[in-house]
Amino acid sequence: MSNDFSSLLISWYSKHMRQLPWRNTNDPYKIWLSEIILQQTRVAQGLPYYQNFIEKYPDVKVLASAPEEEVLRMWQGLGYYSRARNLHACAKEVVEKYDGFFPEDYISLQTLKGIGKYTAAAIASFAFKEAVPVVDGNVFRVLARYFSIEENIADTKNFAIFFNTALEIIPKDQPDLFNQAMMELGATICTPGNPACIVCPVSVGCTAREKGTQKKLPVKEKKVKVRQRFFYYLMWEKDDKIAMKKRGPQDIWQGLFDFDLIESKTALNNNVVEETILAEVPDAEVLSISAPVKHVLTHQRIEAVFIGLKNPSSVYLKERELSYFKKEQIEELPKPILIDKYLKGRIN
């Protein structure tokens, strides 16, 4: 059965695969870069970022030598900025520990910063032909439906069930094509909502199709607590400059630049906002207060208000680690997409 499954799958893939630049290479750097960019990102969105990164950083040594702020600026708009920081740290690690060459096996690859089981399997199989299965969201779905695996994929202890199932059917001589085909099938045919079973190359033998349970699988039960946050950004202005600061490591958007910030547990009316500011900076002059801007992250909902101000004391600016930047400088700084969108609507 495993031979039939894999041969049918690979045959279908060879005829119908999407032409993507990282599929025409066995360069571990390019494979690694594409996998990190495409984590929690659609191909259409990630493709231009991949192309821009390859153009600016053609190999791991060039990426490793780049300033972190530059890498974060290149990443801007993709979100999950820890990926960019880990990307940069991993590049440095490969250069410093391995002289610019990626380790060639699944286990060793997982010792690198930001590389987990999925990315390690992708690099090991695509670049070095190691017969280790890639198990991502698409592969979870294909396996759950074909074999009627009803274990909860959100529970990490069930990963081994899916991994070992794939390990039994992966062909030792074509692990790269098999893994790519599995992901492609899940992305284009065995989709979450309405799988196109009628054109699926492995529909014969699919137990979920036989039982009519395609839409019930895979089982994913995970309660996500969403945190509501209220940001009040103080945009201290002086001539054509705005004061900004680099965010620290304790919260979201580490290493990115934003404005002076007051955070509240609840939404505040404008009078309370002004009173709060004047209590800190008595000479402050409020120039404008924006309407609330909503921004959605995976586990957080942010409501931001932008307040234009002037006349902060030099002591206050120093205490808050704020520096003035011109418009041209601000455009080059790595910023959260919330800040970037607001500024583009305001100063362009």
QUIWO-V666714 format. One record per backbone hydrogen bond with DSSP energy under -0.5 kcal/mol. NH is the residue of the N-H (numbers start at 1). CO is the residue of the C=O. E is the energy in kcal/mol with one decimal. If there is no record, write none. Layout:
NH,CO,E
NH,CO,E
This chain:
5,1,-2.9
6,2,-2.6
7,3,-2.4
8,4,-2.4
9,5,-2.3
10,6,-2.7
11,7,-2.2
12,8,-2.1
13,9,-2.4
14,10,-2.4
15,11,-0.8
15,12,-0.8
16,12,-1.9
17,13,-2.0
20,18,-1.0
23,20,-2.1
24,21,-1.0
28,26,-0.6
31,27,-2.2
32,28,-2.8
33,29,-2.6
34,30,-2.3
35,31,-2.2
36,32,-2.3
37,33,-2.3
38,34,-2.2
39,35,-0.5
39,36,-0.8
41,38,-1.6
46,42,-2.7
47,43,-2.6
48,44,-0.5
49,45,-0.6
50,46,-2.4
51,47,-2.4
52,48,-2.3
53,49,-2.6
54,50,-2.6
55,51,-2.0
56,52,-2.2
57,53,-3.7
63,59,-1.8
64,60,-2.4
65,61,-1.5
66,62,-0.6
66,63,-1.1
71,67,-1.8
72,68,-2.7
73,69,-2.1
74,70,-2.1
75,71,-1.6
76,72,-0.9
76,73,-0.5
78,75,-2.2
83,80,-2.2
85,81,-2.1
86,82,-2.7
87,83,-2.4
88,84,-2.2
89,85,-2.4
90,86,-2.9
91,87,-2.2
92,88,-2.0
93,89,-2.1
94,90,-2.6
95,91,-2.0
96,92,-3.0
97,93,-2.8
98,93,-0.6
98,94,-1.4
99,95,-0.9
100,94,-2.1
101,94,-0.6
101,98,-1.6
109,105,-2.2
110,106,-1.0
110,107,-0.6
111,108,-1.7
112,109,-1.6
115,112,-1.8
116,114,-0.7
120,116,-2.4
121,117,-2.3
122,118,-2.1
123,119,-2.5
124,120,-2.7
125,121,-2.4
126,122,-2.6
127,123,-2.3
128,123,-0.9
128,124,-0.7
129,125,-0.8
130,124,-2.4
132,130,-2.3
135,133,-0.5
136,134,-0.6
140,136,-2.9
141,137,-1.7
142,138,-2.1
143,139,-2.7
144,140,-2.7
145,141,-2.1
146,142,-2.7
147,143,-2.4
148,144,-0.5
149,144,-1.3
150,148,-0.7
153,219,-2.9
155,152,-1.2
156,154,-0.7
158,155,-2.3
159,156,-1.6
161,158,-0.8
162,158,-1.2
163,159,-2.8
164,160,-2.7
165,161,-1.5
166,162,-2.3
167,163,-2.3
168,164,-1.3
169,165,-0.7
169,166,-0.8
170,166,-1.3
174,171,-0.7
178,174,-2.2
179,175,-2.4
180,176,-2.2
181,177,-2.5
182,178,-2.5
183,179,-2.1
184,180,-2.3
185,181,-2.6
186,182,-2.0
187,183,-1.9
188,184,-2.2
189,185,-2.4
190,185,-3.0
191,189,-1.8
196,189,-2.4
197,195,-1.8
199,196,-1.5
200,197,-1.1
203,200,-1.3
205,203,-0.6
206,203,-1.8
207,146,-2.0
207,205,-0.7
208,145,-1.9
210,206,-1.8
211,207,-2.0
212,208,-1.3
213,208,-2.4
214,208,-0.5
216,213,-1.2
217,213,-0.7
217,214,-1.1
222,220,-0.6
224,222,-0.7
225,223,-0.6
226,224,-0.6
227,299,-2.7
229,301,-3.0
230,264,-1.1
231,229,-0.5
231,303,-2.1
232,262,-2.5
233,231,-0.5
233,305,-2.7
234,260,-3.2
235,233,-0.8
235,307,-3.2
236,234,-1.2
237,309,-3.1
238,241,-2.2
241,238,-2.3
242,325,-2.1
243,236,-2.5
244,323,-2.8
245,258,-2.8
247,256,-3.4
251,248,-0.6
255,247,-1.6
256,253,-2.0
257,334,-2.9
258,245,-2.3
260,234,-1.0
262,232,-2.3
264,230,-2.4
273,269,-2.0
274,270,-2.5
275,271,-2.4
276,272,-2.4
277,273,-2.1
278,274,-2.7
279,275,-1.7
280,276,-1.0
280,277,-0.7
281,277,-3.1
284,281,-2.1
285,310,-2.3
286,284,-0.5
287,285,-0.5
287,308,-3.3
288,308,-1.4
290,306,-2.6
293,304,-3.3
295,302,-2.9
297,295,-0.5
297,300,-3.0
301,227,-2.9
302,295,-3.1
303,229,-2.2
304,293,-3.3
304,302,-0.5
305,231,-2.2
307,233,-3.2
307,305,-0.5
308,288,-1.9
308,306,-0.5
309,235,-2.5
310,285,-1.3
317,313,-2.2
318,314,-2.1
319,315,-2.6
320,316,-2.1
321,318,-1.2
322,317,-2.8
323,244,-2.4
325,242,-1.9
327,240,-0.6
330,326,-2.7
331,327,-2.0
332,328,-0.7
332,329,-0.8
333,329,-0.8
333,330,-0.8
336,257,-0.6
340,336,-2.5
341,337,-2.6
342,338,-1.6
343,339,-2.6
344,340,-2.3
345,341,-1.6
346,342,-1.0
347,343,-3.3
348,343,-0.5
348,344,-0.7
